[in-house]
Amino acid sequence: MSCKICEAAIKFGFSNDDELKRLQLCYACKFWWDRIEMVSNGDTFEGNRVARILNNHYIVYPDQPIGSGFLGFGGKEFVIRFRDGTEVTTHNLWHQGAIPERFRSYLPNNADFVDTRRTCKCRKKFFPMVPEQTRCTECVLSMGRQRW
C-alpha cells in the first residue's frame, strides 16, 4: 500500500496503523495532515497556540515552574509576534519540525520571532543575562570587574 500524498510505501508498526490504512497515508504525511487540522481548529493544539515561523512548526506550551518537568528548548525565552498582532513570551516552546514543501501552502507562516537582543556600546548584539545588563559579555570581562 502506498501513501496517497507522497506515494511512499506505508510502513506499519505504529499505534495508529488502522488509521494509516483507512486514510492511506504514511506516518510522516499523517503527522503533517494532523498539523493542517490544527489550522482549522484556530491554530491551537489541546488549547495551546500553534506558531509557524520560517516554515517551521512550533507549539507554545504554558510556562512551568523550574523542576516540574522538561521545558522546550531548555526553558530559553522566546518572544513571538503573531500576524494578528498579539505577542507571546514563552519559556516552553516545542519545535515540531520543518514543514515539508508539499504542505507549506496548507501551513502558511503565522508568526515571527521578536529579536530581544540588546546592542552593546561596541555595537555587538547580545542576550542579557540579567535585566540590567547593558554591555555584552566580552566588554564586561575586558573591564576587569563585572559591571553590567
C-alpha positions as CSV (number, residue, x, y, z in Angstrom):
1,M,0.0,0.0,0.0
2,S,1.3,3.5,-1.0
3,C,0.7,6.9,0.6
4,K,-1.8,8.9,-1.5
5,I,0.2,12.1,-0.9
6,C,3.9,11.2,-1.3
7,E,3.5,7.7,-2.9
8,A,6.0,6.2,-0.4
9,A,5.3,2.7,0.8
10,I,3.2,2.8,4.0
11,K,5.2,1.1,6.8
12,F,3.2,-0.4,9.7
13,G,4.0,-1.0,13.3
14,F,2.7,2.2,14.8
15,S,-0.1,2.5,17.3
16,N,-2.3,4.2,14.7
17,D,-1.9,1.5,11.9
18,D,-5.7,1.2,11.4
19,E,-6.0,5.0,10.8
20,L,-3.0,5.0,8.4
21,K,-4.6,2.2,6.4
22,R,-8.0,4.0,6.4
23,L,-6.5,7.3,5.3
24,Q,-3.9,5.7,3.0
25,L,-1.2,7.9,4.5
26,C,2.3,7.2,5.6
27,Y,3.3,8.1,9.1
28,A,5.1,11.3,8.1
29,C,2.2,12.6,5.9
30,K,-0.2,11.7,8.6
31,F,1.9,13.8,11.1
32,W,1.6,16.9,8.8
33,W,-2.0,16.2,8.0
34,D,-2.7,16.4,11.7
35,R,-1.0,19.8,11.8
36,I,-3.2,21.0,8.9
37,E,-6.2,20.1,11.1
38,M,-4.8,22.4,13.8
39,V,-5.2,25.3,11.4
40,S,-8.9,24.6,11.2
41,N,-9.0,24.5,15.0
42,G,-7.9,28.1,15.2
43,D,-4.2,27.3,15.2
44,T,-4.4,25.5,18.6
45,F,-3.4,22.1,19.9
46,E,-5.1,21.0,23.1
47,G,-5.7,24.7,23.9
48,N,-2.1,25.7,23.2
49,R,-1.2,28.2,20.5
50,V,0.5,27.0,17.3
51,A,3.2,29.1,15.6
52,R,4.6,28.6,12.2
53,I,7.7,30.6,11.7
54,L,10.1,30.5,8.7
55,N,8.4,27.3,7.6
56,N,8.9,25.6,10.9
57,H,6.1,24.3,13.2
58,Y,6.0,25.1,16.9
59,I,3.6,24.6,19.8
60,V,3.6,27.2,22.6
61,Y,3.0,25.5,25.9
62,P,2.5,27.3,29.2
63,D,5.5,28.1,31.3
64,Q,6.0,25.7,34.2
65,P,7.9,26.2,37.4
66,I,11.5,25.1,37.1
67,G,11.9,21.5,38.3
68,S,8.4,20.5,37.2
69,G,9.4,18.7,34.1
70,F,11.1,19.3,30.7
71,L,10.8,22.6,29.0
72,G,11.1,23.2,25.3
73,F,14.5,24.5,24.2
74,G,15.6,24.0,27.9
75,G,13.5,26.9,29.0
76,K,15.1,29.6,26.8
77,E,12.9,32.7,26.4
78,F,11.2,33.3,23.1
79,V,9.0,36.3,22.2
80,I,6.7,35.5,19.3
81,R,4.6,38.1,17.4
82,F,1.6,36.5,15.7
83,R,0.3,38.1,12.5
84,D,-2.9,39.1,14.3
85,G,-0.8,41.5,16.4
86,T,-0.6,39.5,19.6
87,E,2.7,38.9,21.3
88,V,3.5,35.9,23.5
89,T,6.6,35.4,25.7
90,T,7.3,31.7,26.5
91,H,9.9,29.6,28.1
92,N,8.3,26.4,26.9
93,L,8.4,26.3,23.1
94,W,8.4,23.0,21.3
95,H,9.6,22.5,17.8
96,Q,7.7,20.1,15.6
97,G,10.0,20.2,12.6
98,A,10.5,21.9,9.3
99,I,7.3,21.9,7.3
100,P,7.9,19.9,4.1
101,E,7.5,21.8,0.8
102,R,4.4,19.9,-0.2
103,F,2.5,21.1,2.9
104,R,3.6,24.7,3.1
105,S,0.6,26.1,1.1
106,Y,-1.7,24.5,3.8
107,L,0.5,25.6,6.7
108,P,1.5,29.2,6.0
109,N,3.7,31.2,8.4
110,N,1.5,32.9,11.0
111,A,4.1,34.4,13.3
112,D,7.7,35.8,13.7
113,F,10.3,35.7,16.4
114,V,10.9,39.1,18.0
115,D,14.5,40.0,18.4
116,T,15.1,40.5,22.1
117,R,18.8,41.1,21.9
118,R,20.3,44.3,23.1
119,T,23.1,46.3,21.4
120,C,26.3,46.9,23.3
121,K,28.4,50.1,23.1
122,C,30.7,48.1,20.9
123,R,27.7,47.5,18.5
124,K,27.7,43.8,19.2
125,K,24.2,42.2,19.7
126,F,23.8,40.1,22.9
127,F,21.1,38.5,25.0
128,P,21.1,40.0,28.5
129,M,21.9,37.5,31.3
130,V,20.3,39.9,33.9
131,P,17.7,42.6,33.2
132,E,20.1,45.5,34.0
133,Q,22.8,44.2,31.6
134,T,23.7,46.9,29.0
135,R,27.1,45.6,27.8
136,C,28.0,42.3,26.0
137,T,29.9,39.7,28.0
138,E,33.2,40.4,26.1
139,C,33.1,44.1,27.1
140,V,32.2,43.3,30.7
141,L,35.1,40.8,31.0
142,S,37.5,43.3,29.4
143,M,36.6,45.9,32.1
144,G,38.1,43.6,34.8
145,R,35.1,43.8,37.1
146,Q,31.6,42.6,36.4
147,R,29.7,45.8,35.8
148,W,26.7,45.4,33.6
